[in-house]
Amino acid sequence: MSSDPPPNSGDRVQPYRPHAVVVLTSEDLGREIRARRKALRLTQDEIALDAGITRQRLGELERGKSGIHLEVALRVCKSLGLRIRVGDLS
């Protein structure tokens, strides 16, 4: 039995496919965090609770608000099973 929503159900979430993304801005990171959360069909409340932050803070992170502490972003990524790699921009 498939867990996919029926056609025309209004749920247009695309399946999350693991991929490498170059993140250059807070907006880039927020977009990836939101895509992963939605692909996992998790709510902001669920991820915020797991990461030890408020839902409002998670919303700010997903919207790419600048000034979010790196530690917060790393905890959210860990909660979503995302990994961050650092390398040359070449």
Number of C-alpha atoms within 10 A of each C-alpha: 3 5 5 9 11 9 8 7 7 8 10 9 13 10 13 12 8 8 6 9 11 13 15 9 11 17 16 15 20 21 16 16 22 20 17 21 22 16 14 13 11 13 13 19 15 12 21 20 15 14 20 12 15 14 17 12 16 25 16 15 24 22 17 18 15 11 9 14 9 9 9 17 20 15 18 23 20 15 17 18 10 15 9 11 9 7 6 4 6 3
